[in-house]
Amino acid sequence: MDYRKASLGQLYYISRQTKEKEYAQEAQKELNRRDYMLPIVIHRQRKHEAERAIADLQKRGFEVIFPLTEFKRDGKRYDRDNRNRPVFSENTFSSVWMAKLRKVDY
């Protein structure tokens, strides 16, 4: 079986349910290899929390793919009046800090 074409679910099933050790070990190796390929995305409300999370992951062997960036969203909140019509109430604002990291193979 070509493990590079198998889905993650198939590989997980093979690694857990197969009686033949060779197939199970090969499937587990492919799963581990793919874990290195999947990026980790950091989402934090505060910048210093995101920087701390990135520093912790870099100590564990991760590298930054996408730098720490702030994403902002604006919105409006509406209330209902006594005739059930929308009436503008307030502007809302939210921001999130995001970064993307991946495991480095040595």
Order of alpha helices (4+ residues) and beta strands (2+ residues): alpha-alpha-beta-alpha-beta-beta
